[in-house]
Every structure is written in C-alpha cells, then in structure tokens.
Amino acid sequence: MQGLLFMSFDKARQVNLDRRQTPWLILLLLFGGLSSGCKSVVDYKGSTLPQDLRAKSEITNYDIDLSTLASHSIDEDLIYPGDVLEVTVTTGLEETKPLSWSLRVSESGEIDAPLVGTVNLAGRTLADAEYTIREASIERDVFRQPHVAVLMKNRQMIKVRVVGAVKAPGVYELPAAGSDLLAAIVAADGLSEEAGKEVEIRHPNGRRTLSNNASHTGVVLASFEQSPETPQRMVIVDLTAPDQNGVDLHVEDGSVVMVKEQESHSISVLGLVKRPGNYDLPLDETYRLLDAVAMAGGTTVSIADKVRVIRRLDQDSVPFVIEVSIKAAKHTSDENLVLMPGDTVSIEETPATFVVETVRSFVRFGFSSAIPAF
C-alpha cells in the first residue's frame, strides 16, 4: 500500500513538472521552426548597395537658380510695338507752341505722324527715332531743318496670370517687351516653399511670329496672328535644369504661368514599431533609417535589429529589397541608409524577437491568472 502511494505521488509530481515546462517546450519548438523556415528574397545589403540605387538629395526651391529663367536680354532703350511715344517737332518758325503728338507704335513697328506720315521706328533707340523722323520730314518736303524730340510716354503692357506654388498668385501687368518666366515669378513675390521642379507656361490661342522691321539694328520684332484653329500652346520648364537653352521662356498677353507643387515626400514604416504608418519627409533635410525608426516611436522590442527597405526608383521600375541592421546603422552611414520618398521600411520579426514577445505574453498571462477573482 505504501509503495502504491509513493508511485501516485511521483506521477503527480511529474505531471506538475511537465505543465511548468510546457511553455518553454513550445518556445523551443517555435524557435526551431522559425530558424528553419523560408527566407524572403533580399536583393542588396546596405553596405554593398550600388551608388545609383542610393537616395539622391532632394532639390527644393532653395536650390533653384532663378537667373536661368530669364530669356535673352532685351534692350530697354529700344522702341517696341505697342509703345506710346511723345513726338515734338520744332522748326523755329512757330508762332505759338511746337507741334507735339502722342503716337502709338503699331504692330508692324510704325508710327503715323501728322504731316510727316508713316515712319518705321520699332527696334530703334529714341535718338535713332528722332533722326529717322527728321530725315523723313526733310525728304518729304514737310520741314526744312526741323528739330525733333522723341520721349517714351508709356510702355506696352501685357497681363499674365501666375498661379500655383508662388507666394502671391494673381494677375500681373508686365512690359510687353522682354517679359519672361523670371519676370512673372518675381511679380508674384517668388516661389513658395511648396514649389516643385516643374512650371507650365500656357499661351493663348494664336502664334507669335517674327518680322525683321529694323534689320539695321539687328532687332527682330514680334507680331501676333490670331487664329481660332490654332490650339493653345504650352511650354514645360524644368526649374532644376542647369540652363534653359532652347526653352521658350517668354510670356505674352493672356499667358498663364502654373508653378506645380512638390510631389508628396512620404515613407511607410511597418513591423515592430510603436506607431506604424506613413510619414512625410521634411524638406531640405537628409532622412536616414534611424530617423524613421525614431519617427515611428521606436521599436516594440529592444533587440529588434533586422530591417528591410523596399525601394522603387520610379513608377515603372521593379521594386527591390535592401537589408540593413539597426545595430550596424548606429556605427556606419552605409547601414544607416538615406531614405527617399516612397520607401517602405519594415522592422522584421526574427526568432529572437519572437521569443521575447512570446515570453512577454506568457508573463502577462501568468500575472493576470495569478490574480484571484472576487
């Protein structure tokens, strides 16, 4: 009878021991299963990532050289179609005040001066205009020895609408002669912080044609031909280009300048972080792996180390996977990867992190089950 009691006691103790060991046996089995499981494909390690696949520094409006947006320089001393001139002729024989007229330069570059007739002045300086009118009046036997004075009364103005990522969108009046993209942006108080790399210039229907009405000055004059069949013209300008050679930067009456905003600069942070989600990358700053982890509140497990960054260089390219280490990122910049918009940062589960998480769950479960119910 006594032997039977000892056998029953040993059996009960063994059952109790098995119960205490069961969680650890499960952990060991899971650990072994994880370590022998399949590995996802990794295309590159952070330390060996090719240079052409690394993130480039983002260019913002602070890096844009606005001087490249100016078209060829225009001589402001010259006369252009649409300008209003004040022409005064004196002969010394006047009984009252000298003859004086306000005359607008036509689209063909001419004025029609009373008594003298039509005179081509576009592309000339004011001094040249005075000489041309004087010579024309003598050749046409209007005056013998006149003195001619020409003053610029009003410049021809155009209206241009500037919209998008500028500090003061609106409609602005600009001089018709030589107005360009730079003049339009300056009129709108410059680019805003949201300005991107691209500007659209939309011109109204019609086509600006060139006619050389003052060949001796080397200046070509612009005239405008309106045609309902002519579609609206559009020019795309890359603000980050080192030069704008070959790009038509002029604006004309009715042009619309659209400064596009920057595209969304965001990344996704997933996995073993406290606040997974999408995060915007600050402008004018280089953001790295450790910055992204900190932005997401840090890791949920202190030993979490394995990170995979999924990157796509553009919408048409195939995404690739870069594996880096949080621990190594604290010591080398190659592992502390520079992030680019569109990156997905995943803090990966590993056998070690899984064990820690499972132990935590058992501890929480054991603690809660140890509290007596009332």
C-alpha positions in Angstrom: 0.0 0.0 0.0 2.8 2.4 0.9 4.6 1.6 -2.4 1.4 2.4 -4.3 1.1 5.8 -2.5 4.7 6.7 -3.5 4.0 5.8 -7.1 1.0 8.1 -7.1 3.0 11.0 -5.6 5.8 10.6 -8.2 3.4 10.5 -11.0 1.6 13.7 -9.8 4.9 15.5 -9.4 6.0 14.5 -12.9 2.7 15.8 -14.3 3.2 19.1 -12.5 6.7 19.4 -13.8 5.5 18.8 -17.4 3.0 21.5 -17.0 5.6 24.0 -15.9 7.9 23.1 -18.8 5.3 23.1 -21.5 5.6 26.9 -22.4 9.3 26.6 -22.7 9.0 23.5 -24.9 6.6 25.4 -27.1 9.1 28.3 -27.4 11.9 25.9 -28.3 9.7 24.3 -31.0 8.7 27.6 -32.4 12.2 28.9 -32.3 13.4 25.9 -34.2 10.6 26.2 -36.7 11.3 29.9 -37.3 15.0 29.3 -37.8 14.5 26.6 -40.3 11.7 28.4 -42.2 11.9 30.1 -45.6 13.9 33.3 -46.1 12.4 36.2 -48.1 14.5 37.4 -51.0 17.0 40.2 -50.3 18.5 41.9 -53.3 21.1 44.1 -51.6 22.8 44.6 -48.3 23.1 48.2 -47.1 26.9 48.1 -47.1 27.0 46.9 -50.7 24.2 48.9 -52.2 25.3 50.3 -55.6 25.6 54.1 -55.7 23.0 54.5 -58.4 20.4 52.8 -56.2 21.0 55.1 -53.2 18.8 58.0 -52.4 19.7 61.4 -54.0 19.4 64.7 -52.2 16.1 66.3 -53.0 16.2 69.6 -54.8 13.8 72.3 -53.5 13.1 75.8 -54.5 16.1 77.0 -52.4 18.4 75.2 -54.8 16.9 76.7 -57.9 18.9 79.3 -59.8 16.2 81.8 -60.9 18.6 83.6 -63.1 18.3 80.7 -65.6 14.6 81.5 -66.1 15.4 84.8 -67.9 15.1 84.9 -71.6 17.6 86.7 -73.8 18.2 90.2 -72.6 16.1 92.9 -74.1 17.5 96.4 -74.6 15.1 98.6 -72.7 16.3 101.7 -74.6 14.7 100.4 -77.8 11.2 101.1 -79.1 8.8 98.1 -79.4 5.4 97.6 -80.9 2.7 99.0 -78.6 4.8 101.6 -77.0 3.4 105.2 -76.9 5.8 107.9 -77.9 5.6 111.6 -77.4 7.0 113.3 -80.6 7.7 117.0 -80.6 8.8 118.9 -83.8 10.1 122.5 -83.7 11.1 124.5 -86.8 11.9 127.9 -85.3 9.0 129.4 -87.3 6.2 128.6 -84.8 4.1 131.5 -83.7 2.8 129.5 -80.7 4.0 126.3 -79.1 5.8 123.5 -81.0 3.9 120.6 -82.7 3.6 117.7 -80.3 1.8 114.3 -80.6 1.3 111.1 -78.6 1.7 108.3 -81.1 1.4 104.5 -80.6 3.8 102.2 -82.4 1.8 99.8 -84.5 2.3 96.0 -84.5 4.2 96.5 -87.7 6.6 98.8 -85.9 5.4 102.1 -87.4 4.0 105.4 -86.3 1.8 107.7 -88.3 3.0 111.2 -87.6 0.8 114.1 -88.7 2.2 115.9 -91.7 5.2 113.5 -91.9 3.3 110.3 -92.5 4.3 106.7 -91.5 7.8 106.1 -90.2 9.3 102.8 -89.0 10.7 103.2 -85.5 10.5 99.8 -83.8 13.9 98.4 -82.8 15.5 101.9 -82.7 16.6 103.9 -79.8 14.9 107.2 -79.0 17.8 109.1 -80.5 17.6 107.0 -83.7 13.9 107.7 -83.8 14.5 111.4 -83.7 16.9 111.2 -86.6 14.6 109.0 -88.6 11.6 111.3 -88.2 13.8 114.4 -89.0 15.2 112.8 -92.2 11.7 111.6 -93.3 10.2 115.1 -92.9 13.0 116.7 -94.9 12.9 114.0 -97.7 9.1 114.5 -98.0 9.5 118.3 -98.1 7.4 118.8 -94.9 10.1 120.7 -93.0 13.4 122.2 -94.0 15.5 122.0 -90.8 13.3 120.6 -88.0 14.3 119.7 -84.5 12.7 116.5 -83.4 12.4 115.2 -79.8 11.0 111.7 -79.0 10.2 110.6 -75.5 8.9 107.3 -74.2 5.5 108.1 -72.7 4.1 104.6 -72.0 5.4 101.1 -72.5 3.1 98.5 -73.9 1.9 96.2 -71.1 0.5 92.7 -71.0 -1.4 90.8 -68.4 -0.1 87.5 -67.2 -1.8 85.2 -64.6 0.6 83.4 -62.2 -0.9 80.6 -60.1 0.3 77.5 -58.1 3.2 77.4 -55.7 4.1 81.1 -55.6 3.9 83.5 -52.7 1.3 85.9 -54.2 -0.8 84.3 -57.0 -2.7 86.7 -59.2 -2.8 88.6 -62.5 0.1 91.0 -63.1 0.9 93.6 -65.7 4.3 93.2 -67.3 6.1 95.1 -70.0 5.3 93.5 -73.3 9.0 93.8 -74.4 11.1 91.1 -73.0 8.7 89.7 -70.4 9.6 86.2 -69.4 9.1 83.5 -66.8 11.5 85.1 -64.4 9.6 88.4 -64.6 6.3 86.6 -63.9 7.6 84.7 -60.9 9.3 87.9 -59.5 6.0 89.8 -59.9 4.3 87.0 -57.8 6.9 87.6 -55.0 8.8 84.4 -55.9 8.4 80.7 -55.3 6.7 79.4 -52.2 8.1 76.6 -50.0 5.8 74.1 -51.7 7.2 74.8 -55.2 8.2 71.7 -57.1 10.6 71.3 -60.1 8.2 71.9 -62.9 6.4 75.0 -64.4 3.9 75.2 -67.2 3.6 78.2 -69.4 0.3 78.2 -71.3 -0.1 80.8 -74.1 -3.5 81.8 -75.5 -4.6 80.8 -79.0 -2.5 82.2 -81.8 1.1 82.3 -82.8 3.7 84.9 -82.2 5.6 85.5 -85.4 8.8 87.4 -86.0 9.3 90.1 -88.7 12.5 92.0 -89.2 11.4 95.6 -89.4 14.7 97.0 -88.3 17.3 94.9 -89.8 20.0 97.5 -89.5 19.7 97.3 -85.7 19.7 93.6 -85.5 16.4 93.6 -83.6 13.5 91.3 -84.6 10.0 92.5 -83.8 7.1 90.4 -82.7 3.6 90.5 -84.2 0.7 88.4 -83.2 -1.6 86.4 -85.5 -4.9 85.2 -84.0 -6.4 82.1 -85.4 -9.3 80.1 -83.9 -7.9 76.9 -85.3 -4.5 77.3 -83.6 -4.5 75.3 -80.3 -3.3 76.7 -77.0 0.4 76.4 -76.7 2.1 75.0 -73.6 5.8 75.0 -72.6 7.1 72.8 -69.8 10.1 74.2 -67.8 12.3 72.2 -65.5 13.4 74.6 -62.8 16.4 72.4 -61.8 18.0 72.3 -65.2 21.4 74.0 -65.2 20.5 76.1 -68.2 17.4 76.7 -70.3 18.9 76.8 -73.7 16.4 76.1 -76.4 13.4 76.6 -74.0 10.9 79.3 -74.9 10.6 81.3 -71.7 8.7 84.3 -73.0 5.2 85.2 -71.8 2.7 87.2 -73.7 -0.7 88.8 -73.1 -3.0 86.2 -71.7 -0.3 83.7 -70.7 -0.9 81.6 -67.6 2.1 80.5 -65.6 1.5 77.5 -63.4 4.2 76.6 -60.8 3.5 73.0 -59.7 3.8 71.9 -56.1 6.2 69.3 -54.9 5.0 65.7 -55.0 4.3 64.0 -51.7 7.5 63.1 -49.9 6.5 60.2 -47.6 7.7 56.9 -46.4 6.0 53.9 -44.8 7.3 52.4 -41.5 5.9 49.0 -40.7 6.6 46.0 -38.4 8.0 46.1 -34.9 7.5 49.8 -34.2 5.2 51.5 -31.8 3.5 53.8 -34.3 3.5 52.2 -37.8 2.2 54.3 -40.6 3.0 56.8 -43.3 5.3 59.8 -42.5 6.2 62.9 -44.5 9.9 63.5 -45.1 10.9 67.1 -44.1 12.1 69.3 -46.9 15.8 70.3 -47.2 16.8 67.5 -44.8 18.5 64.2 -45.2 16.5 61.5 -43.5 18.0 58.1 -42.6 16.9 54.7 -41.3 17.3 55.6 -37.6 15.3 58.8 -38.1 12.4 56.8 -39.5 12.5 54.3 -36.5 12.5 57.3 -34.1 9.7 58.9 -36.0 7.6 55.8 -35.6 8.1 55.8 -31.8 11.0 53.3 -31.7 10.9 49.5 -31.8 8.4 47.4 -29.7 11.2 45.0 -28.9 14.6 46.4 -27.8 16.5 43.6 -29.5 14.8 44.2 -32.9 17.6 44.7 -35.4 16.7 43.3 -38.8 15.3 45.9 -41.2 14.3 45.6 -44.8 13.8 48.6 -47.0 11.6 48.2 -50.1 12.6 50.7 -52.7 11.3 51.6 -56.2 13.3 54.3 -58.1 10.3 55.3 -60.2 6.8 54.1 -61.0 7.9 52.0 -64.0 10.8 50.2 -62.2 10.7 46.9 -60.3 10.9 47.3 -56.5 14.0 45.8 -54.8 14.8 44.9 -51.2 17.7 46.3 -49.1 18.6 44.6 -45.8 20.2 46.7 -43.1 20.8 46.4 -39.4 19.7 48.9 -36.7 22.7 48.0 -34.6 25.1 48.5 -37.5 23.3 51.7 -38.5 24.5 53.2 -35.2 28.1 52.8 -36.3 28.2 53.2 -40.1 26.4 55.5 -42.6 26.1 52.8 -45.2 23.8 50.8 -42.9 22.1 54.0 -41.7 20.5 54.2 -45.1 19.5 57.6 -46.6 15.7 57.2 -47.3 13.9 58.5 -50.4 10.2 59.3 -51.0 8.2 56.1 -51.5 10.5 53.8 -49.4 8.8 51.2 -47.2 10.8 50.5 -44.0 9.9 47.2 -42.3 11.3 46.2 -38.9 11.3 42.5 -39.3 10.3 39.7 -36.9 13.2 37.3 -36.1 13.3 34.1 -33.9 14.9 36.2 -31.1 12.2 38.9 -31.2 9.5 36.3 -31.4 10.8 34.5 -28.3 10.9 37.8 -26.4 7.4 38.6 -27.5 6.1 35.2 -26.5 7.8 35.3 -23.1 6.2 38.7 -22.5 2.8 37.2 -23.4 3.3 34.3 -21.0 4.4 36.6 -18.3 1.4 38.8 -18.8 -0.9 35.8 -18.9 0.7 34.3 -15.8 0.5 37.5 -13.9 -3.2 38.0 -14.8 -4.1 34.4 -14.0 -2.4 34.7 -10.6 -4.7 37.5 -9.5 -7.6 35.9 -7.6 -11.1 36.5 -8.8 -13.6 38.2 -6.4 
